[in-house]
Amino acid sequence: MRDINRSSVLDAVYVLNDLFDSLIAGTMVFDNYQSKFTRGEFSQAGIVAVQKMCVSHLILALNKLCEFWERFHHLVPAELRPEIKALVSQLQSRDVKKFRNAVVAHVWDKKRRRALTQFEAVALLNRISGHPGSFLLWLNNPKDNAYPKTVVSIVETLRDRLRVQYGVTADEVFQR
């Protein structure tokens, strides 16, 4: 097993804090503006732009979660490993990285040697999310974020467990 150093633990907690914040912000902004749109307080063009922004932000966060596993899996406590590993496998099988690479982070699909059409991008997104409402609740359900029901609950539980296990303080993470 790899040696565990303090710097690696602090990096992991920092990344998990960032993921937690990104998942909360992305889902709540999406929900807030969707409510405004439903009430007629926001335009069609505006909601499309906000949805695109939030989805991009959430996809980046989910991809970072996969990268977290690659880099920090050795820090994940044994009792949390099954849920984290299953979540990462699910994200990989849903092609989160492919969507990030072909839609969110780049304009060119290397495999197709062209930009994706809107239809292709939406098909990739649907592979990841399915129904938008259930996708958002799978990520973050403010009324029931019990572990391991949501991605937020998994990230939060892991972050908190690492903080306790290694005695990490908030100041230690944010003031380095």
Secondary structure, DSSP 8 states (H G I E B T S, - for coil): -----HHHHHHHHHHHHHHHHHHHHHHHHHHHHHHHHHTT-S-HHHHHHHHHHHHHHHHHHHHHHHHHHHHHGGGS-TTTHHHHHHHHHHHHHTTHHHHIIIIIS-S-BTTTTB---HHHHHHHHHHHHSSHHHHHHHH--TT---TTSSHHHHHHHHHHHHHHHHT--HHHHHT-
